[in-house]
């Protein structure tokens, strides 16, 4: 067995790409014929609830477009997010296994995940959304907002917000089919169809993935674990429908479903080698929405939706058991946008959530009511964003939060940015009421964040450097001394993150670098599994009809289970070629350097793997 990559070798991998990326970040715009979409043309909504050009967003925001997703060729959301500034992904093995996300050192329960505006809040004793079940075949784009934005979205947005937008077809009716196969007995198929006819737009998509998987568990560290391969399969569906009933008035329906089933290695010392652990997950949402332009200055959106997340875990062998946890969140929201003056807008709204958890042992529910408002705009070289929000969580209490952001245009290309914000995270119902380890006296987590940054934007190039400082009190942890959840810790994180995207000639570039120091203030120990250094570089080059790609990512050493996991670098290679107007062939090699590494103690990641595929698409 090869040993895990040493820190010396990983650092050599790290320095070469970064030394090339830094000067490229300050390059001039590419010739007009070769330009990709300008950041000024890329519109984001997650940073303020208002549509705005990416370069005008004051919170550090990045966008992963559909084109970026196609080029990456990865099947699931965690693999895509691992390449982004400030984000670290850990998993207990391959596809479909338990996965955590850290954003600026904040844990999974402190990062708000949304799909088409619908919050995905999980209320069991994990408190973390099953992002490993989210496949990318039917995803249009992903917007990532870093830092406290509870003043915009409420509980959970301590580390930031990740919003997923499902596929939309606005042009003539179009269909596509994609097939892929590769290592570990993996195969994937997807199909989508949609378009716009007269006043009606529609989208329908489906995907299926199956893999035999591999044995992730390290038998030297968990001698009692089952060493068999752990397979996984996933079925996903999306549906979108909108109809303009009158000028300025549109009704819409959006729905998605993801069902996953797989085996996993538990790593428990009570396991026997013949034990089999299986997990069945089902998550999805449905939402109806009315978008209305009442006057030239006033627009509103009224939506009603429901998100469900169900997890069934079972063990057969030396000890048989099954657990079944069902989360349901219903959300009613009314959001209003008002044009105050040229380049000035205000937003205000109300929302109500009904949250419920059902397990074999207990059933609990609560309501969350919120009132929010904000204003943003520019005057000369000055940019301002102010957001205020008040949330009232039944059984937990109420909390008011704010976001204050300011930008100053130093030159046509350079802008200085500063912000201060507060955030909170209400304990999930499972933390409060689960038998034996729940604690009904838990308080919400509270956070404060300050940022200073600078942005360079010219043509297709956008570079953002942000220095941040975050502090959190009343952190929710499982206390082994009391055998229940408690508010015990104070944590802090400070650091600098960089993100860059642009195009030079026929080469597209994306790069990121994060240096941080997430620590427990009481013990001065670095937080579990958090790395000090994260970096990535993605290069995509067009050559003689071929699209060649390379994705490199680096994660520094980090503590886990009183051990230190080594740093590592991973390189993925991709290739794609169009054949005529309808056909494309593509392939990728994951972990091309065959690096042996772990993102969680005792759970190895896949060795070198290869995949090939074929895509057909055409107007109908």
Buried (B, 14 or more C-beta within 10 A) or exposed (E): EEEBBEBEBBBEBBEEBBEEBBEBBEBEBBEEEBEBEBBBEBEBBBBBBBEBBBBBBBBBBBBBBBEBBBBBBBBBBBBBBBBBBBBBBBBBBBBBBBBBBBBBBBBBBBBBBBBBBBBBBBBBBBBBBBBBBBBBBBBBBBBBBBBBBBBBBBBBBBBBBBBBBBBBBEEEBBBBBBBBBBBBEBBBBBBBBBBBEEEEBBBBBBBBBBBBBBBBBBBEBBEBBBEBBBBBBBBBBBBBBBBBEEEEEBBBBBBBBBBBBBBBBBBEEEBEEEBBBBBBBBBBBBBBBBBBBEEEEEBBBBBBBBBBBBBBBBBEEEEEEEBBBBBBBBBEBBBBBBBEEEEBBBBBBEBBBBBBBBBEEEEBBBEBBBBBBBBBBBEEEEBBBBBBBBBBBBBBEEBEBBBBBBBEBEEEBBBBBBBBBBBBBBBBBBBBBBEEBBBEEBBBBBBBBBBBBBBBBBBBBBBBBBBBBBBBBBBBBBBEEEEBBBBBBBBBBBBBBBBBBBBBEEBBBBBBBBBBEBBBBEEEEBBBBBBBBBBBBBBBBBEEEEBBBBBBBBBBBBBBEEEEBBBBBBBBBBBBBBEEEEEBBBBBBBBBBBBBBBBBBBBBBBBEBEBEBBBBBEEE
